[in-house]
Amino acid sequence: AVNDELRDELVPINRTFPLRELMAACRRYPGTKPSRRLTFEYVMLKGVNDSDAEARELVRLVENLP
């Protein structure tokens, strides 16, 4: 999910590590070498987090990561 409200329901650990903190940690990650790059997985649930708007928000979240 691309927002904390839905992530709290789908990924309970989000309450401990909210999306803002997770993305900040990803930006700090030393990913200058190909062997140290981040990989993201996104599970789409029909009617829950599969809208065009959520897809655009997901792109916005990761577009500036190294």
All heavy atoms as TSV, in Angstrom:
chain	resi	resn	atom	element	x	y	z
A	1	ALA	N	N	0.844	-1.189	0.000
A	1	ALA	CA	C	0.000	0.000	0.000
A	1	ALA	C	C	0.879	1.238	0.000
A	1	ALA	O	O	1.991	1.216	0.509
A	1	ALA	CB	C	-0.919	-0.013	1.208
A	2	VAL	N	N	0.372	2.286	-0.559
A	2	VAL	CA	C	1.170	3.508	-0.715
A	2	VAL	C	C	0.872	4.560	0.343
A	2	VAL	O	O	1.409	5.657	0.286
A	2	VAL	CB	C	0.971	4.108	-2.126
A	2	VAL	CG1	C	1.533	3.180	-3.174
A	2	VAL	CG2	C	-0.493	4.413	-2.392
A	3	ASN	N	N	0.034	4.213	1.320
A	3	ASN	CA	C	-0.223	5.157	2.414
A	3	ASN	C	C	-0.280	4.389	3.734
A	3	ASN	O	O	-0.563	3.197	3.772
A	3	ASN	CB	C	-1.512	5.956	2.174
A	3	ASN	CG	C	-2.736	5.073	2.142
A	3	ASN	OD1	O	-3.068	4.433	3.134
A	3	ASN	ND2	N	-3.418	5.025	1.006
A	4	ASP	N	N	0.021	5.101	4.802
A	4	ASP	CA	C	0.106	4.451	6.114
A	4	ASP	C	C	-1.227	3.902	6.605
A	4	ASP	O	O	-1.256	2.873	7.280
A	4	ASP	CB	C	0.687	5.422	7.146
A	4	ASP	CG	C	2.194	5.533	7.023
A	4	ASP	OD1	O	2.843	4.504	6.759
A	4	ASP	OD2	O	2.718	6.641	7.195
A	5	GLU	N	N	-2.320	4.556	6.272
A	5	GLU	CA	C	-3.622	4.081	6.747
A	5	GLU	C	C	-3.900	2.661	6.254
A	5	GLU	O	O	-4.233	1.772	7.038
A	5	GLU	CB	C	-4.723	5.030	6.276
A	5	GLU	CG	C	-6.094	4.639	6.772
A	5	GLU	CD	C	-7.171	5.608	6.312
A	5	GLU	OE1	O	-6.847	6.694	5.824
A	5	GLU	OE2	O	-8.344	5.232	6.456
A	6	LEU	N	N	-3.723	2.424	4.981
A	6	LEU	CA	C	-3.960	1.084	4.427
A	6	LEU	C	C	-2.837	0.130	4.815
A	6	LEU	O	O	-3.075	-1.036	5.124
A	6	LEU	CB	C	-4.104	1.157	2.907
A	6	LEU	CG	C	-4.438	-0.151	2.196
A	6	LEU	CD1	C	-5.694	-0.800	2.783
A	6	LEU	CD2	C	-4.597	0.089	0.707
A	7	ARG	N	N	-1.603	0.608	4.838
A	7	ARG	CA	C	-0.479	-0.242	5.230
A	7	ARG	C	C	-0.636	-0.752	6.663
A	7	ARG	O	O	-0.247	-1.868	6.969
A	7	ARG	CB	C	0.846	0.510	5.094
A	7	ARG	CG	C	1.350	0.556	3.668
A	7	ARG	CD	C	2.671	1.287	3.576
A	7	ARG	NE	N	3.715	0.652	4.358
A	7	ARG	CZ	C	4.473	-0.364	3.948
A	7	ARG	NH1	N	4.309	-0.852	2.745
A	7	ARG	NH2	N	5.400	-0.867	4.728
A	8	ASP	N	N	-1.206	0.075	7.555
A	8	ASP	CA	C	-1.444	-0.377	8.933
A	8	ASP	C	C	-2.319	-1.625	8.963
A	8	ASP	O	O	-2.134	-2.498	9.801
A	8	ASP	CB	C	-2.098	0.723	9.763
A	8	ASP	CG	C	-1.129	1.809	10.186
A	8	ASP	OD1	O	0.098	1.618	10.058
A	8	ASP	OD2	O	-1.600	2.862	10.656
A	9	GLU	N	N	-3.279	-1.695	8.048
A	9	GLU	CA	C	-4.173	-2.858	7.991
A	9	GLU	C	C	-3.505	-4.062	7.327
A	9	GLU	O	O	-3.627	-5.191	7.799
A	9	GLU	CB	C	-5.438	-2.510	7.203
A	9	GLU	CG	C	-6.342	-1.517	7.889
A	9	GLU	CD	C	-7.564	-1.221	7.050
A	9	GLU	OE1	O	-8.126	-2.174	6.466
A	9	GLU	OE2	O	-7.948	-0.047	6.961
A	10	LEU	N	N	-2.792	-3.808	6.233
A	10	LEU	CA	C	-2.221	-4.901	5.444
A	10	LEU	C	C	-0.886	-5.392	5.985
A	10	LEU	O	O	-0.557	-6.573	5.842
A	10	LEU	CB	C	-2.034	-4.457	3.992
A	10	LEU	CG	C	-3.285	-4.041	3.240
A	10	LEU	CD1	C	-2.919	-3.536	1.848
A	10	LEU	CD2	C	-4.275	-5.187	3.164
A	11	VAL	N	N	-0.105	-4.486	6.545
A	11	VAL	CA	C	1.251	-4.802	7.020
A	11	VAL	C	C	1.371	-4.261	8.450
A	11	VAL	O	O	1.809	-3.131	8.659
A	11	VAL	CB	C	2.323	-4.146	6.107
A	11	VAL	CG1	C	3.723	-4.584	6.498
A	11	VAL	CG2	C	2.041	-4.434	4.646
A	12	PRO	N	N	0.969	-5.026	9.447
A	12	PRO	CA	C	0.922	-4.517	10.820
A	12	PRO	C	C	2.234	-3.911	11.325
A	12	PRO	O	O	2.201	-2.974	12.127
A	12	PRO	CB	C	0.527	-5.737	11.646
A	12	PRO	CG	C	-0.245	-6.587	10.689
A	12	PRO	CD	C	0.435	-6.389	9.365
A	13	ILE	N	N	3.373	-4.366	10.836
A	13	ILE	CA	C	4.645	-3.794	11.295
A	13	ILE	C	C	4.785	-2.331	10.860
A	13	ILE	O	O	5.636	-1.613	11.363
A	13	ILE	CB	C	5.849	-4.643	10.826
A	13	ILE	CG1	C	7.099	-4.239	11.593
A	13	ILE	CG2	C	6.098	-4.460	9.343
A	13	ILE	CD1	C	7.899	-5.359	12.090
A	14	ASN	N	N	3.934	-1.901	9.958
A	14	ASN	CA	C	3.936	-0.500	9.535
A	14	ASN	C	C	3.677	0.443	10.710
A	14	ASN	O	O	4.126	1.578	10.703
A	14	ASN	CB	C	2.894	-0.268	8.439
A	14	ASN	CG	C	3.004	1.117	7.847
A	14	ASN	OD1	O	3.999	1.456	7.229
A	14	ASN	ND2	N	1.980	1.920	8.051
A	15	ARG	N	N	2.994	-0.037	11.721
A	15	ARG	CA	C	2.750	0.808	12.902
A	15	ARG	C	C	4.066	1.125	13.617
A	15	ARG	O	O	4.206	2.171	14.235
A	15	ARG	CB	C	1.775	0.123	13.844
A	15	ARG	CG	C	0.387	0.010	13.262
A	15	ARG	CD	C	-0.571	-0.677	14.235
A	15	ARG	NE	N	-1.818	-0.953	13.567
A	15	ARG	CZ	C	-2.181	-2.153	13.125
A	15	ARG	NH1	N	-1.401	-3.192	13.300
A	15	ARG	NH2	N	-3.328	-2.321	12.526
A	16	THR	N	N	5.021	0.224	13.549
A	16	THR	CA	C	6.333	0.421	14.158
A	16	THR	C	C	7.273	1.161	13.217
A	16	THR	O	O	8.046	2.016	13.645
A	16	THR	CB	C	6.957	-0.937	14.527
A	16	THR	OG1	O	6.052	-1.636	15.379
A	16	THR	CG2	C	8.288	-0.755	15.237
A	17	PHE	N	N	7.210	0.824	11.934
A	17	PHE	CA	C	8.069	1.425	10.916
A	17	PHE	C	C	7.194	2.005	9.809
A	17	PHE	O	O	7.013	1.373	8.764
A	17	PHE	CB	C	9.026	0.382	10.330
A	17	PHE	CG	C	9.908	-0.268	11.352
A	17	PHE	CD1	C	9.675	-1.565	11.764
A	17	PHE	CD2	C	10.961	0.430	11.918
A	17	PHE	CE1	C	10.483	-2.177	12.701
A	17	PHE	CE2	C	11.776	-0.168	12.868
A	17	PHE	CZ	C	11.533	-1.463	13.265
A	18	PRO	N	N	6.629	3.197	10.023
A	18	PRO	CA	C	5.732	3.776	9.018
A	18	PRO	C	C	6.454	4.050	7.695
A	18	PRO	O	O	7.685	4.103	7.625
A	18	PRO	CB	C	5.234	5.060	9.658
A	18	PRO	CG	C	6.104	5.318	10.826
A	18	PRO	CD	C	6.799	4.050	11.178
A	19	LEU	N	N	5.665	4.230	6.679
A	19	LEU	CA	C	6.168	4.396	5.328
A	19	LEU	C	C	7.217	5.509	5.230
A	19	LEU	O	O	8.228	5.356	4.550
A	19	LEU	CB	C	4.997	4.675	4.390
A	19	LEU	CG	C	5.227	4.578	2.904
A	19	LEU	CD1	C	5.834	3.247	2.526
A	19	LEU	CD2	C	3.921	4.785	2.167
A	20	ARG	N	N	7.009	6.610	5.890
A	20	ARG	CA	C	7.970	7.723	5.842
A	20	ARG	C	C	9.339	7.277	6.349
A	20	ARG	O	O	10.368	7.570	5.736
A	20	ARG	CB	C	7.453	8.910	6.652
A	20	ARG	CG	C	8.370	10.126	6.589
A	20	ARG	CD	C	7.860	11.278	7.412
A	20	ARG	NE	N	7.837	10.887	8.818
A	20	ARG	CZ	C	6.890	11.195	9.677
A	20	ARG	NH1	N	5.877	11.940	9.322
A	20	ARG	NH2	N	6.949	10.792	10.919
A	21	GLU	N	N	9.367	6.547	7.450
A	21	GLU	CA	C	10.637	6.051	7.997
A	21	GLU	C	C	11.261	4.998	7.085
A	21	GLU	O	O	12.486	4.971	6.896
A	21	GLU	CB	C	10.438	5.475	9.394
A	21	GLU	CG	C	10.127	6.520	10.431
A	21	GLU	CD	C	9.931	5.912	11.809
A	21	GLU	OE1	O	10.528	4.851	12.087
A	21	GLU	OE2	O	9.172	6.493	12.600
A	22	LEU	N	N	10.436	4.125	6.531
A	22	LEU	CA	C	10.937	3.097	5.622
A	22	LEU	C	C	11.594	3.729	4.399
A	22	LEU	O	O	12.701	3.359	4.005
A	22	LEU	CB	C	9.795	2.174	5.194
A	22	LEU	CG	C	10.136	1.141	4.127
A	22	LEU	CD1	C	11.186	0.163	4.628
A	22	LEU	CD2	C	8.874	0.420	3.691
A	23	MET	N	N	10.932	4.711	3.802
A	23	MET	CA	C	11.471	5.351	2.607
A	23	MET	C	C	12.731	6.155	2.934
A	23	MET	O	O	13.673	6.191	2.134
A	23	MET	CB	C	10.416	6.225	1.938
A	23	MET	CG	C	9.213	5.434	1.435
A	23	MET	SD	S	9.608	3.995	0.431
A	23	MET	CE	C	10.346	4.752	-0.991
A	24	ALA	N	N	12.788	6.768	4.108
A	24	ALA	CA	C	14.001	7.489	4.519
A	24	ALA	C	C	15.168	6.516	4.657
A	24	ALA	O	O	16.301	6.807	4.235
A	24	ALA	CB	C	13.758	8.233	5.820
A	25	ALA	N	N	14.918	5.348	5.225
A	25	ALA	CA	C	15.967	4.332	5.361
A	25	ALA	C	C	16.418	3.851	3.978
A	25	ALA	O	O	17.611	3.635	3.756
A	25	ALA	CB	C	15.466	3.161	6.199
A	26	CYS	N	N	15.502	3.714	3.057
A	26	CYS	CA	C	15.861	3.300	1.699
A	26	CYS	C	C	16.746	4.349	1.036
A	26	CYS	O	O	17.690	4.010	0.322
A	26	CYS	CB	C	14.605	3.077	0.862
A	26	CYS	SG	S	13.642	1.628	1.337
A	27	ARG	N	N	16.458	5.617	1.270
A	27	ARG	CA	C	17.281	6.681	0.683
A	27	ARG	C	C	18.687	6.702	1.278
A	27	ARG	O	O	19.631	7.091	0.609
A	27	ARG	CB	C	16.600	8.026	0.861
A	27	ARG	CG	C	15.420	8.201	-0.057
A	27	ARG	CD	C	14.789	9.579	0.037
A	27	ARG	NE	N	13.610	9.622	-0.811
A	27	ARG	CZ	C	12.396	9.244	-0.437
A	27	ARG	NH1	N	12.188	8.829	0.797
A	27	ARG	NH2	N	11.385	9.286	-1.275
A	28	ARG	N	N	18.825	6.283	2.523
A	28	ARG	CA	C	20.143	6.240	3.164
A	28	ARG	C	C	20.937	4.995	2.789
A	28	ARG	O	O	22.144	4.954	3.003
A	28	ARG	CB	C	19.987	6.295	4.690
A	28	ARG	CG	C	19.493	7.622	5.218
A	28	ARG	CD	C	19.573	7.672	6.730
A	28	ARG	NE	N	18.889	6.578	7.384
A	28	ARG	CZ	C	17.623	6.583	7.803
A	28	ARG	NH1	N	16.890	7.660	7.636
A	28	ARG	NH2	N	17.096	5.533	8.398
A	29	TYR	N	N	20.287	3.995	2.259
A	29	TYR	CA	C	20.931	2.727	1.944
A	29	TYR	C	C	22.026	2.943	0.902
A	29	TYR	O	O	21.803	3.632	-0.097
A	29	TYR	CB	C	19.894	1.742	1.417
A	29	TYR	CG	C	20.426	0.352	1.212
A	29	TYR	CD1	C	20.584	-0.505	2.279
A	29	TYR	CD2	C	20.770	-0.095	-0.050
A	29	TYR	CE1	C	21.066	-1.788	2.105
A	29	TYR	CE2	C	21.263	-1.376	-0.242
A	29	TYR	CZ	C	21.406	-2.212	0.846
A	29	TYR	OH	O	21.883	-3.477	0.662
A	30	PRO	N	N	23.189	2.361	1.119
A	30	PRO	CA	C	24.292	2.564	0.169
A	30	PRO	C	C	24.101	1.758	-1.106
A	30	PRO	O	O	24.590	0.636	-1.230
A	30	PRO	CB	C	25.523	2.088	0.953
A	30	PRO	CG	C	24.975	1.083	1.918
A	30	PRO	CD	C	23.575	1.546	2.262
A	31	GLY	N	N	23.390	2.301	-2.039
A	31	GLY	CA	C	23.068	1.560	-3.251
A	31	GLY	C	C	23.830	1.994	-4.479
A	31	GLY	O	O	23.276	1.987	-5.574
A	32	THR	N	N	25.061	2.404	-4.327
A	32	THR	CA	C	25.808	2.870	-5.489
A	32	THR	C	C	26.314	1.740	-6.362
A	32	THR	O	O	26.579	1.932	-7.530
A	32	THR	CB	C	27.004	3.747	-5.056
A	32	THR	OG1	O	27.832	2.993	-4.167
A	32	THR	CG2	C	26.533	5.006	-4.372
A	33	LYS	N	N	26.475	0.545	-5.821
A	33	LYS	CA	C	26.936	-0.601	-6.590
A	33	LYS	C	C	25.729	-1.468	-6.968
A	33	LYS	O	O	24.800	-1.611	-6.173
A	33	LYS	CB	C	27.910	-1.443	-5.772
A	33	LYS	CG	C	29.201	-0.742	-5.442
A	33	LYS	CD	C	30.138	-1.732	-4.790
A	33	LYS	CE	C	30.477	-1.241	-3.413
A	33	LYS	NZ	N	31.314	-2.134	-2.659
A	34	PRO	N	N	25.748	-2.058	-8.155
A	34	PRO	CA	C	24.623	-2.917	-8.550
A	34	PRO	C	C	24.332	-4.035	-7.544
A	34	PRO	O	O	23.189	-4.423	-7.371
A	34	PRO	CB	C	25.069	-3.492	-9.898
A	34	PRO	CG	C	26.027	-2.488	-10.427
A	34	PRO	CD	C	26.725	-1.909	-9.214
A	35	SER	N	N	25.345	-4.540	-6.882
A	35	SER	CA	C	25.114	-5.632	-5.934
A	35	SER	C	C	24.440	-5.154	-4.652
A	35	SER	O	O	24.050	-5.966	-3.825
A	35	SER	CB	C	26.443	-6.314	-5.599
A	35	SER	OG	O	27.311	-5.392	-4.953
A	36	ARG	N	N	24.310	-3.849	-4.474
A	36	ARG	CA	C	23.713	-3.293	-3.263
A	36	ARG	C	C	22.410	-2.532	-3.549
A	36	ARG	O	O	21.982	-1.727	-2.754
A	36	ARG	CB	C	24.710	-2.343	-2.593
A	36	ARG	CG	C	26.041	-2.963	-2.222
A	36	ARG	CD	C	25.936	-3.829	-1.033
A	36	ARG	NE	N	25.569	-2.999	0.100
A	36	ARG	CZ	C	25.485	-3.420	1.336
A	36	ARG	NH1	N	25.763	-4.662	1.609
A	36	ARG	NH2	N	25.144	-2.618	2.299
A	37	ARG	N	N	21.792	-2.784	-4.662
A	37	ARG	CA	C	20.564	-2.067	-5.025
A	37	ARG	C	C	19.358	-2.633	-4.292
A	37	ARG	O	O	19.321	-3.799	-3.923
A	37	ARG	CB	C	20.337	-2.140	-6.520
A	37	ARG	CG	C	21.436	-1.399	-7.230
A	37	ARG	CD	C	21.041	-1.008	-8.573
A	37	ARG	NE	N	22.185	-0.314	-9.167
A	37	ARG	CZ	C	22.234	0.080	-10.375
A	37	ARG	NH1	N	21.213	-0.129	-11.165
A	37	ARG	NH2	N	23.290	0.692	-10.838
A	38	LEU	N	N	18.378	-1.782	-4.120
A	38	LEU	CA	C	17.129	-2.178	-3.473
A	38	LEU	C	C	16.197	-2.823	-4.489
A	38	LEU	O	O	16.192	-2.451	-5.660
A	38	LEU	CB	C	16.435	-0.952	-2.882
A	38	LEU	CG	C	17.177	-0.239	-1.767
A	38	LEU	CD1	C	16.499	1.074	-1.458
A	38	LEU	CD2	C	17.243	-1.107	-0.541
A	39	THR	N	N	15.392	-3.746	-4.012
A	39	THR	CA	C	14.341	-4.353	-4.817
A	39	THR	C	C	13.036	-4.190	-4.064
A	39	THR	O	O	12.979	-4.418	-2.859
A	39	THR	CB	C	14.616	-5.854	-5.039
A	39	THR	OG1	O	15.871	-5.994	-5.704
A	39	THR	CG2	C	13.521	-6.498	-5.861
A	40	PHE	N	N	12.005	-3.778	-4.769
A	40	PHE	CA	C	10.689	-3.607	-4.157
A	40	PHE	C	C	9.723	-4.612	-4.756
A	40	PHE	O	O	9.764	-4.888	-5.950
A	40	PHE	CB	C	10.147	-2.193	-4.413
A	40	PHE	CG	C	10.899	-1.125	-3.693
A	40	PHE	CD1	C	12.003	-0.523	-4.265
A	40	PHE	CD2	C	10.515	-0.734	-2.426
A	40	PHE	CE1	C	12.705	0.452	-3.606
A	40	PHE	CE2	C	11.216	0.242	-1.747
A	40	PHE	CZ	C	12.310	0.836	-2.339
A	41	GLU	N	N	8.851	-5.139	-3.916
A	41	GLU	CA	C	7.764	-5.992	-4.366
A	41	GLU	C	C	6.465	-5.348	-3.914
A	41	GLU	O	O	6.379	-4.822	-2.806
A	41	GLU	CB	C	7.884	-7.390	-3.763
A	41	GLU	CG	C	9.095	-8.141	-4.233
A	41	GLU	CD	C	9.156	-9.556	-3.684
A	41	GLU	OE1	O	8.117	-10.075	-3.231
A	41	GLU	OE2	O	10.249	-10.130	-3.718
A	42	TYR	N	N	5.473	-5.384	-4.767
A	42	TYR	CA	C	4.180	-4.781	-4.465
A	42	TYR	C	C	3.100	-5.784	-4.829
A	42	TYR	O	O	3.017	-6.220	-5.980
A	42	TYR	CB	C	4.005	-3.490	-5.272
A	42	TYR	CG	C	2.803	-2.672	-4.904
A	42	TYR	CD1	C	2.845	-1.800	-3.831
A	42	TYR	CD2	C	1.630	-2.769	-5.631
A	42	TYR	CE1	C	1.742	-1.035	-3.498
A	42	TYR	CE2	C	0.517	-2.006	-5.301
A	42	TYR	CZ	C	0.589	-1.141	-4.231
A	42	TYR	OH	O	-0.505	-0.380	-3.888
A	43	VAL	N	N	2.318	-6.171	-3.867
A	43	VAL	CA	C	1.234	-7.107	-4.104
A	43	VAL	C	C	-0.042	-6.313	-4.333
A	43	VAL	O	O	-0.431	-5.488	-3.497
A	43	VAL	CB	C	1.057	-8.073	-2.906
A	43	VAL	CG1	C	-0.136	-8.973	-3.112
A	43	VAL	CG2	C	2.317	-8.879	-2.698
A	44	MET	N	N	-0.656	-6.542	-5.466
A	44	MET	CA	C	-1.905	-5.850	-5.783
A	44	MET	C	C	-3.083	-6.725	-5.376
A	44	MET	O	O	-3.171	-7.889	-5.766
A	44	MET	CB	C	-1.962	-5.536	-7.277
A	44	MET	CG	C	-0.873	-4.570	-7.700
A	44	MET	SD	S	-0.815	-4.307	-9.478
A	44	MET	CE	C	-2.349	-3.447	-9.738
A	45	LEU	N	N	-3.958	-6.138	-4.582
A	45	LEU	CA	C	-5.165	-6.832	-4.138
A	45	LEU	C	C	-6.361	-6.164	-4.808
A	45	LEU	O	O	-6.588	-4.959	-4.632
A	45	LEU	CB	C	-5.285	-6.757	-2.616
A	45	LEU	CG	C	-4.095	-7.334	-1.840
A	45	LEU	CD1	C	-4.228	-7.020	-0.363
A	45	LEU	CD2	C	-3.989	-8.826	-2.065
A	46	LYS	N	N	-7.092	-6.930	-5.558
A	46	LYS	CA	C	-8.217	-6.390	-6.329
A	46	LYS	C	C	-9.182	-5.615	-5.435
A	46	LYS	O	O	-9.655	-6.134	-4.416
A	46	LYS	CB	C	-8.957	-7.526	-7.039
A	46	LYS	CG	C	-10.019	-7.046	-7.981
A	46	LYS	CD	C	-10.634	-8.181	-8.746
A	46	LYS	CE	C	-11.659	-7.654	-9.719
A	46	LYS	NZ	N	-12.228	-8.725	-10.520
A	47	GLY	N	N	-9.408	-4.374	-5.809
A	47	GLY	CA	C	-10.337	-3.527	-5.067
A	47	GLY	C	C	-9.771	-2.936	-3.791
A	47	GLY	O	O	-10.459	-2.210	-3.087
A	48	VAL	N	N	-8.517	-3.248	-3.470
A	48	VAL	CA	C	-7.908	-2.759	-2.230
A	48	VAL	C	C	-6.807	-1.748	-2.530
A	48	VAL	O	O	-6.811	-0.639	-2.003
A	48	VAL	CB	C	-7.340	-3.928	-1.388
A	48	VAL	CG1	C	-6.626	-3.416	-0.148
A	48	VAL	CG2	C	-8.442	-4.904	-1.010
A	49	ASN	N	N	-5.863	-2.138	-3.384
A	49	ASN	CA	C	-4.728	-1.259	-3.666
A	49	ASN	C	C	-4.291	-1.361	-5.123
A	49	ASN	O	O	-3.119	-1.330	-5.439
A	49	ASN	CB	C	-3.547	-1.586	-2.742
A	49	ASN	CG	C	-2.990	-2.973	-2.980
A	49	ASN	OD1	O	-3.653	-3.830	-3.574
A	49	ASN	ND2	N	-1.787	-3.203	-2.520
A	50	ASP	N	N	-5.258	-1.496	-6.019
A	50	ASP	CA	C	-4.934	-1.720	-7.429
A	50	ASP	C	C	-5.414	-0.608	-8.359
A	50	ASP	O	O	-5.523	-0.808	-9.562
A	50	ASP	CB	C	-5.488	-3.064	-7.885
A	50	ASP	CG	C	-7.004	-3.134	-7.823
A	50	ASP	OD1	O	-7.619	-2.266	-7.158
A	50	ASP	OD2	O	-7.587	-4.049	-8.429
A	51	SER	N	N	-5.642	0.571	-7.837
A	51	SER	CA	C	-6.147	1.657	-8.678
A	51	SER	C	C	-5.012	2.347	-9.440
A	51	SER	O	O	-3.837	2.242	-9.077
A	51	SER	CB	C	-6.882	2.690	-7.828
A	51	SER	OG	O	-5.946	3.423	-7.046
A	52	ASP	N	N	-5.384	3.062	-10.479
A	52	ASP	CA	C	-4.405	3.851	-11.233
A	52	ASP	C	C	-3.756	4.895	-10.341
A	52	ASP	O	O	-2.556	5.142	-10.434
A	52	ASP	CB	C	-5.063	4.535	-12.427
A	52	ASP	CG	C	-5.465	3.556	-13.526
A	52	ASP	OD1	O	-4.970	2.410	-13.521
A	52	ASP	OD2	O	-6.275	3.951	-14.386
A	53	ALA	N	N	-4.538	5.513	-9.462
A	53	ALA	CA	C	-4.001	6.535	-8.556
A	53	ALA	C	C	-2.948	5.943	-7.626
A	53	ALA	O	O	-1.909	6.568	-7.367
A	53	ALA	CB	C	-5.133	7.172	-7.746
A	54	GLU	N	N	-3.193	4.752	-7.134
A	54	GLU	CA	C	-2.209	4.109	-6.254
A	54	GLU	C	C	-0.950	3.717	-7.023
A	54	GLU	O	O	0.156	3.819	-6.498
A	54	GLU	CB	C	-2.840	2.900	-5.550
A	54	GLU	CG	C	-3.793	3.348	-4.466
A	54	GLU	CD	C	-4.728	2.255	-4.007
A	54	GLU	OE1	O	-5.267	1.527	-4.860
A	54	GLU	OE2	O	-4.927	2.144	-2.790
A	55	ALA	N	N	-1.106	3.323	-8.267
A	55	ALA	CA	C	0.066	3.005	-9.093
A	55	ALA	C	C	0.912	4.257	-9.303
A	55	ALA	O	O	2.138	4.212	-9.200
A	55	ALA	CB	C	-0.375	2.416	-10.429
A	56	ARG	N	N	0.263	5.384	-9.572
A	56	ARG	CA	C	1.005	6.649	-9.736
A	56	ARG	C	C	1.698	7.052	-8.441
A	56	ARG	O	O	2.827	7.532	-8.450
A	56	ARG	CB	C	0.065	7.745	-10.219
A	56	ARG	CG	C	-0.314	7.621	-11.695
A	56	ARG	CD	C	-1.070	8.825	-12.197
A	56	ARG	NE	N	-2.395	8.949	-11.620
A	56	ARG	CZ	C	-3.468	8.317	-12.070
A	56	ARG	NH1	N	-3.379	7.517	-13.114
A	56	ARG	NH2	N	-4.640	8.476	-11.492
A	57	GLU	N	N	1.042	6.853	-7.321
A	57	GLU	CA	C	1.641	7.189	-6.023
A	57	GLU	C	C	2.834	6.284	-5.732
A	57	GLU	O	O	3.841	6.734	-5.183
A	57	GLU	CB	C	0.598	7.076	-4.915
A	57	GLU	CG	C	1.101	7.457	-3.548
A	57	GLU	CD	C	1.536	8.906	-3.411
A	57	GLU	OE1	O	1.191	9.731	-4.267
A	57	GLU	OE2	O	2.259	9.216	-2.440
A	58	LEU	N	N	2.748	5.028	-6.098
A	58	LEU	CA	C	3.864	4.100	-5.921
A	58	LEU	C	C	5.079	4.566	-6.726
A	58	LEU	O	O	6.201	4.577	-6.220
A	58	LEU	CB	C	3.444	2.693	-6.336
A	58	LEU	CG	C	4.497	1.602	-6.206
A	58	LEU	CD1	C	4.962	1.457	-4.763
A	58	LEU	CD2	C	3.949	0.293	-6.743
A	59	VAL	N	N	4.854	4.978	-7.953
A	59	VAL	CA	C	5.948	5.507	-8.781
A	59	VAL	C	C	6.551	6.737	-8.115
A	59	VAL	O	O	7.774	6.883	-8.049
A	59	VAL	CB	C	5.452	5.831	-10.209
A	59	VAL	CG1	C	6.499	6.611	-10.983
A	59	VAL	CG2	C	5.079	4.554	-10.942
A	60	ARG	N	N	5.710	7.611	-7.596
A	60	ARG	CA	C	6.196	8.819	-6.925
A	60	ARG	C	C	7.061	8.463	-5.721
A	60	ARG	O	O	8.090	9.095	-5.464
A	60	ARG	CB	C	5.036	9.708	-6.476
A	60	ARG	CG	C	5.475	11.061	-5.945
A	60	ARG	CD	C	4.358	11.804	-5.220
A	60	ARG	NE	N	3.974	11.153	-3.971
A	60	ARG	CZ	C	4.665	11.177	-2.844
A	60	ARG	NH1	N	5.808	11.803	-2.780
A	60	ARG	NH2	N	4.228	10.574	-1.760
A	61	LEU	N	N	6.684	7.440	-4.981
A	61	LEU	CA	C	7.442	7.034	-3.791
A	61	LEU	C	C	8.850	6.562	-4.118
A	61	LEU	O	O	9.796	6.835	-3.368
A	61	LEU	CB	C	6.725	5.905	-3.045
A	61	LEU	CG	C	5.571	6.283	-2.160
A	61	LEU	CD1	C	4.873	5.028	-1.648
A	61	LEU	CD2	C	6.024	7.137	-1.004
A	62	VAL	N	N	9.017	5.870	-5.219
A	62	VAL	CA	C	10.311	5.257	-5.506
A	62	VAL	C	C	11.118	5.964	-6.588
A	62	VAL	O	O	12.286	5.627	-6.800
A	62	VAL	CB	C	10.159	3.761	-5.872
A	62	VAL	CG1	C	9.525	2.988	-4.733
A	62	VAL	CG2	C	9.374	3.580	-7.157
A	63	GLU	N	N	10.563	6.975	-7.228
A	63	GLU	CA	C	11.236	7.554	-8.386
A	63	GLU	C	C	12.571	8.230	-8.063
A	63	GLU	O	O	13.443	8.298	-8.919
A	63	GLU	CB	C	10.316	8.524	-9.123
A	63	GLU	CG	C	9.998	9.788	-8.380
A	63	GLU	CD	C	9.009	10.655	-9.138
A	63	GLU	OE1	O	8.770	10.405	-10.328
A	63	GLU	OE2	O	8.453	11.570	-8.519
A	64	ASN	N	N	12.783	8.717	-6.878
A	64	ASN	CA	C	14.027	9.422	-6.536
A	64	ASN	C	C	15.012	8.571	-5.746
A	64	ASN	O	O	15.967	9.103	-5.197
A	64	ASN	CB	C	13.706	10.699	-5.779
A	64	ASN	CG	C	12.963	11.695	-6.642
A	64	ASN	OD1	O	13.273	11.858	-7.808
A	64	ASN	ND2	N	11.954	12.335	-6.087
A	65	LEU	N	N	14.768	7.289	-5.689
A	65	LEU	CA	C	15.694	6.413	-4.976
A	65	LEU	C	C	16.877	6.079	-5.871
A	65	LEU	O	O	16.725	5.977	-7.090
A	65	LEU	CB	C	14.988	5.133	-4.534
A	65	LEU	CG	C	13.927	5.313	-3.458
A	65	LEU	CD1	C	13.222	3.995	-3.223
A	65	LEU	CD2	C	14.539	5.828	-2.187
A	66	PRO	N	N	18.054	5.901	-5.262
A	66	PRO	CA	C	19.222	5.556	-6.083
A	66	PRO	C	C	19.093	4.177	-6.706
A	66	PRO	O	O	18.401	3.338	-6.285
A	66	PRO	CB	C	20.379	5.581	-5.080
A	66	PRO	CG	C	19.791	5.650	-3.729
A	66	PRO	CD	C	18.351	6.002	-3.870
